[in-house]
Amino acid sequence: MRNAIVTGGYAHADAPSTDIVFESFFGNTRRVAEAIADGVRQHLVAALVDVRDEVPPNEHGVLVVGAPTHAHSLSRPASRREAEMWAKDLGKHLSLEQGSRATGIREWIETDPRAVSGFAAFDTRVDMPRIFTGSAATAISTRLRKRGLRELVRPESFLVDKDSRLLAGELERAHAWGAALALEALSGSSAASSRSRP
């Protein structure tokens, strides 16, 4: 997918559009994905797709993939059932988002998505050293790189507290990360266009 956009007064006819595919249970990863999309939109066209609500396309310009960290990695059917149980604990004050419990980012990556201009991965995880929490973003990155996709920036984590609430400043950081990612994608797209010219 490619769209003509205008940034800083210049039209970029070959600029890649961005698809942000995410999985969210308690709303945190969705909010981060929305903030990333707002940042990307400073420079590129961006679309949001909840992997549990609809099947994303498999061909992308720039692909951004995000998920909550479950048991050190991507969610599985068992961890999704556990999330449902957490939501029933009234003491936790968690609201479970609607959507399929049968699929998530782990399963979608198995459909072999393509990204012409590269990909980036993000997650939400508890505010503790990564060695203790693991990272869904790292798992996403590993899986997509093994499928031959080019990574634009390092995987990024956005942090929640022990009660699964986003820390102050994380949405602003996500917005800035999205803007920086878009600029990196534009830079790569411009370089590729220059190489292709006679």
N, C-alpha and C positions, 0 to 999 in steps of 0.2 A: 504494500500500500504506500503510495506517495501522494503528497499534497503540496500545492503551492501555498507558502505562508509568507508573512512579512514580519521581519524583526529589524528594528533599528532603521526602518525605511528601505530595506533591501528585500526584494522577493527572492525566495529560495525555492525554485521550482522542483529541485531534486531532493529537498529535505525529507527525511524519513518520518512517517507518522509513528506514534508510540502507542503500544497496547500494554496496559498495566493489568495483569492477570493476578488475582489475589484470592486468598481463602481467609475467612474471618469467622470467629465464633462468638466473641463477646464485644465486638465492635472496634477493638483497638486497631487491628490490622487494616480494617476498612478505613478508619479515620486517617491512618498513616498513608494508605494508598491514595486517598483523596488529596491529602496535602502534597504528596509527591506529584500527582497529576497537575495540581495548581502550579507547582514549580516548573514542571516540564512545559506547561502551556505558555510560559513566558517566551519560549523559543520555538516550540513544535506543537503540532496537533497531537492530542492525547485522548485515548478512550479507556474507560475503566470496565473491567469484566470480572464479576464474581464467579469463580470457577464452580461454585456450588449451585448457582442459579441458572447458568447457561453454559453451553459448550463453546469455548473460545475457538476462533479460527486457528489454523495451524501455520499460516503464513503471515509473517509480521515484518515491519520495518525494524523498529527498535522494540524489543520485548523486555518488559520489567515484570518480574515475578516475585510475589511476596506471600508469606504464610506465618502463622504463629509457631513458635517452637514448642513441640510436644515431645516429652521424653528424649531430649537432646537432639531431635531431628524433626522431620516432617510428620504431620499427623498420619495416623493409621486408623482403620475402623475401630480398634479397641480404644484408642485415645479419644476418638470422637465420642464414643459412648461415655467415656469418663467425663468429658466436658459437659455432656448432658446432665450427668449426676451432680457435677459442681454447681450447675445452674439451679438445681433443685434445692441446694443448701441455702436457706433463707438468710443465714448469717453472712453469706458472702456477697449478697446484694448484686448478683450477676444476672444479666439478661442475655439469654442465648438467641443469637440471630437465627432466622429461618433459612432453610436451604437443605440441599441434599446431604444426607449423612453417609451416602455410599461412595462419594468421590471427593477428592481433594487435589491439591497441587501434586502430591506424590503420584497419583494415578494419571493425572493429566500429562505430566512429563513423559509418561510411557507412550503417549500418542505421537511422540516425536515432533514437537513444534519446531518451526524454522524461524530464524531472525536474520534478515538480509544484512542489517546494519549493526547487529550485536545485541547483547542482553546485559541486564543487571539484576541482582537479587537482593532482597531485603527480608527482614523478619521482625517480629516482636518477640521479646524474651524478658525474663525477670532480670532486674538490676542486680546481678551478681557476676563474678568472674566467669567468662565463657567456658572455662574448663569444667565448671560445675553445672552450667545450664545447657551446654551445647548450642547449636545454632541451625535453625531451618534454612537460613540464607546460605550458609556454607554447604548444606546438603543440596540445595537448588543449584548452586554454582557448580558443584562437582558433577551433578547429573547432566547439566546442560553442556558443560565443557566436554564431557565424554561423548556427547552427541555431535561434537564438532562445531558448536556455536562459539562465537568470539565474545569474550567478556569485556565490557566497556570500562567498568570501574569495579573496585573491590566490593564484596558483599557488605551490607550495612545492617546493623541491628538498631532497633528503636525500643526503648526500655520501659517496662511497666514495674509497678511496685508489687509487694507480696499479695496485695488484694486485687491484682490484675487491672490497675488503673495506670494510664500513661503518665510518665513523669512530666513535670513542668518543662516546657521548652522543646519537647520531642517533636511536636507537630511543626514548629518553626524549623527545626533541624531537617525534618523530612522535606519541607518545602524547598529549603536551600539545596538539599541533596538532589532533588528532582531537577532544579534549574541547572546545577552543575552537570548532571548526567546528560541533559539535553544539549548543552554546549559541547560536551565530549562527543556526542553522536553527530552533531553538526560539523565538528572539526574533522571527524573521520569521513563524513559524507563529502565534504569539500575536497579533502585530499584524494578520495577515490575519483571524484569528477575530474580533478586536475590530471590524474594519471591516465584517464581514459581519453583525454583530448589529444588530437593528432598534433 
